[in-house]
Amino acid sequence: MDRGTGAADASRVSFRWDSTRPAASPGGFDAFSREWRARLGDGLPLTAFSPATTDDFRVKGRIVKLRDVVLADFRTASPLRTAPAPNGDEDWVQMFLVRRGAWIIDGSSGSGAHTVSGGQFLLRHGGRLADYETAPHTVAQNIILPGGALKPLLGGRTIKGPADGAEVRLLVAHANMVHSTVADLSPAGVQAVRGTLIELAKAVAMRRFDDVEPLLAPALAQAAKDFADRHLTDPELSPTMLARQLNVSVRTLQRAFAATGEPVTAYIRRRRLEEARLALTAPSGLSISELAAHWQFADSSHFNRAFKKRYGQTPTEYARPAAVLPAD
């Protein structure tokens, strides 16, 4: 188990575990529960799990806690089931986002149960932490937030929708960024990313993005980059397309990228050149003109000029040490 961060700064805690490997499975739940209690303490008590879960606990995950916000990612090989928690003085909002499998929330409460299937999210204020069960091989995220900031917006509603909605993508992009940078966050950084997570959860609740909130610009730029990276070969990829996908104006998107020091179009071109460079050394069998077309350059001459400007060599010169490209 990776102990991560948090020993010196209780405002930020992170750890990972993996009990899916055969050698790690025996006692996997005990190791996980000890780590949870040691790292998260009394601020977030560990939910009681059913004996079937504790006997066969094959789960891989990572958790980050930033003051009173918790980000938990799970990949389950075995099913999970918790026991209903007693009512207390907790005041939590939870978001469940399922990529694959299913997450059944308050499954013991009969008609009050909610099933979140792969490709869906659910956001709600439940006061206490919800009891739940998951199907085996579920991939999901659970975001726990303080109730005070979000309860008025939710007004008792349970919000459910597609996981690829614009506001959800922004929240997920920011959460992933937090996981990768938490070890380097200063106290001011912890406060900033915590505030951004809450603002993005508000955007999910309101189904709109506050485009004048400066805290949200990094999350918007990251979500746009994530989408662009998956669509680099799409001829329609552009600032207009990205803005439409993220439900913001082009101007808002451009302002978010301005904070990164790289315009949207420059980012798209750089990433296409990077991928083309990798392709040049792979045995793809594509000619220079075919590579140029694949990565959406107007023609091989345009591709040659852009490549040489960035890497100091033409594509043919760069590829020559590794492979001989077919003639055009």
C-alpha positions, 0 to 999 in steps of 0.5 A, a space after each residue: 500500500 502506498 502511504 502517499 502524503 499527509 503525515 506532515 500536513 493534515 489538510 491534505 492526505 492521499 493514499 493508494 491501495 491494491 488488494 486485487 493482486 493474489 498476494 495482496 488479497 488475504 487480509 486486504 480489507 484489514 490493511 485498507 481499514 487500518 490505513 483509512 483510520 490512520 490517514 483519515 481519522 475521526 473526520 471521516 469514519 469508515 463505513 461498516 462493510 458486510 462480512 461478505 465484503 470484508 472476507 473477499 475484498 479485492 479492490 484497487 483505489 486511491 483517495 485524496 482528502 483536502 480538508 473536508 473534501 474527499 476524492 475516492 476512485 475505485 476499481 472493484 474485482 469483488 462486489 462491495 456492500 456496506 451496512 446502513 449508517 446510523 443517523 448522526 450530525 454529519 452533513 455531506 453531499 456525495 457525487 457518485 460517477 460510474 464508468 463501468 458496472 453499477 453502484 446501488 445507493 441506499 440499497 437497503 431502503 427499498 423504494 429509496 434506492 438509486 442505481 447508477 449504471 456505467 456512464 451515469 452520475 448521481 449528486 445528492 445531499 444525504 446528510 449522512 454518508 450513503 450505504 451502497 453496494 456495487 457490482 463486481 468489476 465496477 469502475 467509479 468515483 465518489 466525491 464527498 463534499 461539505 453540505 453547507 455549500 451545496 445543500 441550498 442548491 440541491 434543495 433536497 433534489 437528487 440529480 442524475 445524468 450522463 457522466 459525459 456532460 460538460 459540467 461533469 467533465 470539468 469536475 472529473 478533469 479537475 479531480 484527476 489533476 488533484 490526484 496527480 499534484 496533491 503531493 506538491 500543493 502548498 496550504 494555499 494550493 489546498 484551499 484553492 483546489 478545494 474551493 474549485 471542487 466545490 464550485 465545479 460541484 455547484 456547476 453540476 448542480 446548476 447544469 451551467 458553468 460560472 464563466 467569470 469564476 477565476 478558480 475554474 479556468 484551470 479545470 476548464 483548460 484541463 477538460 478541453 485538453 483531455 477532450 482534444 487529446 482524444 480527438 486529435 485526428 478529428 478534422 472538426 477539432 477546433 476551439 469552437 468544437 471544444 467550447 461546444 462540448 464543454 458548454 462555454 463560449 469560445 471566448 471563455 475557453 480562450 481566456 482559460 487557455 490564456 492562463 496556461 500561456 498557450 492558445 487553444 489552436 497552438 495546443 492542438 497543433 503541438 499535440 498533433 505534432 507530438 503524436 506524428 513524431 511518435 508515429 514516425 518511429 513506429 512501423 506504421 507503413 504510412 508515408 509522409 503525406 499519409 501521416 500529414 493527412 492522418 494528423 490533419 495537416 493541410 498537406 505534406 509541405 505544411 506538415 514538413 514546415 511545422 515539424 521542422 520549426 518545432 523539432 529542427 528536422 524534417 519528418 524524413 530526417 527525423 525518421 531516417 535513423 529508426 526506419 525508412 518511410 515508403 515513398 510518396 
